[in-house]
């Protein structure tokens, strides 16, 4: 493999079905970098990360296959990307242990992602959960990745990985590039409830990549809205690539559901339609029933080809297994190179 190309690594945890949050957070970025000839892309199913929270063996078995099928269905291409299973490359765990010697317990306890999980599962705060970001840093550094396409919620983990890389390079003279957070939308895909982000663990918050038109219509119809008229306050401090506005209804209350709706409109129909709607919101008023029906249709049109491709792939078990086996081998080859270098620099070189 070429050394001049930049490396990309990403993964999605194998837990349940993928939704629009994953699609815009991680997958769109993964696809964009795969299409760019300047990058060499490694995409794994983060199946080992799945056991950092309580799980059922049968569910894990189903989910890791589901993520592989979803990867292929959305257009990740085994000709251009190395597709593999994290658990098939034991060097991830090996590097994770070496790196753990560089990280303080306090640092891991203070990560927001750790604190959230402690709240969700207070009776299951395991060592695996605490060292989740170290395994993730190992995933990234093992392939010397420069870019990591992930959702905004993963940003603290990328920062942790950068810090670990920096420390390792300065203490042991390793040559890890500092990995960069890569995100196309630049913000959370909002929950359909209007509060927080789209999340698998919040009912009514998400649209699955597998949802049919009727389901999408029903879910979109439930986004809370207002009378259709109000004020839009555009934020000048936009950190995101999306247009950034807040909506206040006729009584001056913030309409968070309207914001969710407008973000989805921008993602699926473009920013000019969102701007048109914002103008109407402040003049003649919006008719949400129509807007929602149109939006549901656009979402389904984007998902339909993915669903059709997935249905075909489900029947091609041998092809899918061969793709993963080949990806696992390529990943192992790269991983072995890095581990040999790390072992040598940490002092585990051969005796004689
Ligand atoms: N933590 C990521 C998530 O929950 C999954 C993941 C594991 C990952 N290892 C990674 C993402 C390495 C990018 C790079 O979505």
Boltz pocket constraint, residues with backbone or C-beta under 6 A from the ligand:
constraints:
  - pocket:
      binder: B
      contacts: [[A, 9], [A, 10], [A, 11], [A, 12], [A, 13], [A, 46], [A, 49], [A, 135], [A, 136], [A, 139], [A, 140], [A, 148], [A, 149], [A, 150], [A, 154], [A, 157]]
      max_distance: 6.0
